[in-house]
């Protein structure tokens, strides 16, 4: 009984923390900051593993639908009924480079989106349980260097597009040139106060 009460209290504290942008115990991908271009940060990420699914709908609908599918996997919807810790960020990007993003949503020409959650670093492909839902698959993601622009507040498609333009404009005359499609990373749940949200737009660079 005490354990259940403690778990419930932990969930309440975590929920309150998320409201104001506190991400207690949430693992983020390891990266190395290599340089900066104004407000843009150049980060190098190592190889990772992700659970992903392909869904249809507009950007927000697809993000929500994909989130639910992969959340089902990490909350026990797998062959071993294993619970896997949440990580951040959730990412949205173009489908053709879906294999190189964090937890991701990517858009394809036919309106499909790839939604991806990155697995905690302690897991390997050999140890991760197989998803119960065949729409969820595990993929290996190679390391890559990204140019990243951080912002808070609104994360609507229009805002993401505007911030992406700002990112690409900042890189135009720099030593770092885009080598793939832009991606948006979301670190906080929808109920986090907008001014406390951590959002980023990123693009792989050479």
C-alpha positions as CSV (number, residue, x, y, z in Angstrom):
1,X,0.0,0.0,0.0
2,X,2.8,2.4,0.9
3,X,4.4,1.8,-2.5
4,X,1.2,2.6,-4.3
5,X,0.8,5.8,-2.3
6,X,4.4,6.8,-3.0
7,X,4.0,6.1,-6.8
8,X,0.8,8.2,-6.9
9,X,2.6,11.0,-5.0
10,X,5.5,10.8,-7.5
11,X,3.1,11.0,-10.4
12,X,1.4,14.1,-9.0
13,X,4.7,15.8,-8.3
14,X,5.8,15.0,-11.8
15,X,2.6,16.3,-13.3
16,X,2.9,19.6,-11.4
17,X,6.5,19.9,-12.4
18,X,5.7,19.3,-16.1
19,X,3.1,22.2,-15.9
20,X,6.0,24.6,-15.3
21,X,8.5,22.9,-17.5
22,X,10.4,20.9,-15.0
23,X,11.5,17.6,-16.6
24,X,12.5,15.5,-13.5
25,X,14.0,12.2,-14.4
26,X,13.5,12.5,-18.1
27,X,16.6,11.4,-20.1
28,X,17.7,13.5,-23.0
29,X,20.0,12.3,-25.8
30,X,23.7,12.9,-25.1
31,X,25.2,15.6,-27.3
32,X,28.4,17.6,-27.6
33,X,28.2,21.4,-28.3
34,X,30.7,22.1,-31.0
35,X,30.1,25.7,-32.0
36,X,27.5,28.4,-32.2
37,X,26.2,30.7,-35.0
38,X,24.5,33.6,-33.2
39,X,21.5,32.0,-31.3
40,X,22.0,28.7,-33.2
41,X,23.9,25.9,-31.4
42,X,25.8,23.2,-33.3
43,X,25.4,19.8,-31.5
44,X,26.9,16.4,-32.3
45,X,24.7,13.4,-31.4
46,X,25.8,9.8,-31.2
47,X,23.9,6.7,-32.5
48,X,20.6,6.0,-30.8
49,X,17.6,3.5,-30.9
50,X,14.0,4.7,-31.5
51,X,10.5,3.3,-31.5
52,X,8.6,4.7,-34.4
53,X,5.2,4.5,-36.2
54,X,3.8,5.9,-39.4
55,X,0.4,7.7,-39.3
56,X,-1.7,9.9,-41.5
57,X,-3.4,13.3,-40.7
58,X,-2.3,16.9,-40.4
59,X,0.8,17.7,-38.3
60,X,-1.0,18.0,-34.9
61,X,-3.4,15.0,-35.5
62,X,-0.5,12.8,-36.6
63,X,1.6,13.9,-33.6
64,X,-1.1,13.0,-31.2
65,X,-2.0,9.7,-32.8
66,X,1.6,8.6,-33.1
67,X,2.3,9.7,-29.5
68,X,-0.5,7.4,-28.3
69,X,0.7,4.4,-30.3
70,X,4.3,4.6,-29.1
71,X,3.3,5.6,-25.5
72,X,1.3,2.3,-25.5
73,X,4.6,0.4,-26.3
74,X,6.7,2.1,-23.6
75,X,4.0,1.8,-21.0
76,X,3.8,-2.0,-21.3
77,X,2.4,-2.8,-24.8
78,X,5.2,-5.2,-25.6
79,X,5.9,-8.9,-25.5
80,X,7.4,-8.7,-22.0
81,X,5.0,-6.1,-20.5
82,X,8.0,-4.0,-19.7
83,X,7.7,-0.3,-18.8
84,X,10.3,1.8,-20.6
85,X,11.2,5.3,-19.3
86,X,10.0,8.4,-21.2
87,X,12.7,10.5,-22.9
88,X,12.8,13.9,-24.5
89,X,12.5,15.5,-27.0
90,X,9.7,14.4,-29.2
91,X,10.6,15.4,-32.8
92,X,8.8,16.3,-36.0
93,X,10.5,16.2,-39.3
94,X,10.4,15.4,-43.0
95,X,9.9,11.6,-43.6
96,X,12.8,11.2,-45.9
97,X,15.3,11.6,-43.0
98,X,13.2,10.1,-40.3
99,X,16.0,7.6,-39.5
100,X,18.2,10.5,-38.2
101,X,15.9,12.3,-35.7
102,X,15.2,12.0,-32.0
103,X,11.7,11.0,-30.9
104,X,10.1,12.2,-34.1
105,X,7.3,13.2,-36.4
106,X,8.2,13.4,-40.0
107,X,6.0,14.5,-43.0
108,X,6.1,12.8,-46.4
109,X,4.8,13.8,-49.8
110,X,1.7,11.6,-49.4
111,X,0.7,13.1,-46.0
112,X,2.3,10.3,-43.9
113,X,4.1,11.2,-40.7
114,X,6.8,9.2,-38.9
115,X,6.5,9.6,-35.1
116,X,9.5,8.5,-33.1
117,X,10.5,8.2,-29.4
118,X,14.1,7.7,-28.6
119,X,14.9,4.9,-26.2
120,X,16.9,5.4,-22.9
121,X,20.6,4.8,-23.4
122,X,20.7,1.7,-21.3
123,X,18.7,-0.3,-23.9
124,X,20.1,-2.1,-26.9
125,X,18.3,-3.7,-29.9
126,X,18.9,-7.1,-28.4
127,X,17.4,-6.2,-25.0
128,X,14.4,-4.1,-26.0
129,X,11.0,-6.0,-26.0
130,X,9.2,-6.5,-29.3
131,X,6.1,-4.2,-29.6
132,X,2.6,-5.8,-29.4
133,X,1.3,-3.4,-32.0
134,X,2.7,-4.2,-35.5
135,X,2.4,-0.5,-36.3
136,X,5.3,0.3,-33.9
137,X,8.9,-0.7,-34.9
138,X,12.3,-0.4,-33.4
139,X,15.0,1.3,-35.6
140,X,18.7,2.2,-35.2
141,X,19.5,5.8,-35.7
142,X,23.0,6.9,-36.8
143,X,24.9,9.7,-35.1
144,X,24.7,13.1,-36.8
145,X,25.5,16.8,-36.2
146,X,22.6,19.3,-36.0
147,X,22.3,23.1,-36.0
148,X,19.6,23.9,-33.3
149,X,17.5,27.0,-32.6
150,X,15.7,27.0,-29.2
151,X,12.4,28.8,-28.5
152,X,9.5,28.7,-26.1
153,X,5.7,29.3,-26.5
154,X,3.6,28.3,-29.4
155,X,4.5,25.2,-31.4
156,X,1.9,25.4,-34.1
157,X,2.8,24.5,-37.7
158,X,3.1,28.2,-38.6
159,X,5.4,28.9,-35.7
160,X,7.6,25.9,-36.6
161,X,7.8,27.1,-40.2
162,X,8.8,30.6,-39.1
163,X,11.5,29.3,-36.7
164,X,12.8,27.0,-39.3
165,X,13.2,29.9,-41.7
166,X,15.0,31.8,-39.0
167,X,17.4,28.8,-38.5
168,X,18.2,28.4,-42.2
169,X,18.7,32.1,-42.6
170,X,21.2,32.1,-39.8
171,X,23.2,29.3,-41.4
172,X,23.2,30.8,-44.9
173,X,26.6,32.6,-44.6
174,X,28.1,30.3,-42.0
175,X,30.6,27.4,-42.1
176,X,27.7,24.9,-41.4
177,X,25.5,24.0,-44.4
178,X,22.2,21.9,-44.2
179,X,22.7,18.3,-45.3
180,X,19.1,17.1,-44.7
181,X,15.6,18.3,-43.9
182,X,14.6,20.4,-40.8
183,X,13.1,18.7,-37.7
184,X,11.2,20.1,-34.7
185,X,11.9,18.8,-31.2
186,X,9.4,19.1,-28.3
187,X,10.6,18.6,-24.8
188,X,7.4,19.2,-22.8
189,X,3.8,17.9,-22.8
190,X,0.9,19.9,-24.1
191,X,-0.2,21.1,-20.7
192,X,3.1,22.8,-19.9
193,X,2.6,26.6,-19.6
194,X,3.6,28.0,-23.0
195,X,6.3,30.4,-21.7
196,X,7.9,27.5,-19.9
197,X,8.1,25.1,-22.9
198,X,11.3,24.1,-24.4
199,X,11.0,23.7,-28.2
200,X,13.7,23.5,-30.8
201,X,14.0,23.4,-34.6
202,X,17.1,21.7,-36.0
203,X,18.6,20.6,-39.3
204,X,21.5,18.2,-39.9
205,X,24.6,20.0,-41.1
206,X,27.9,19.3,-42.8
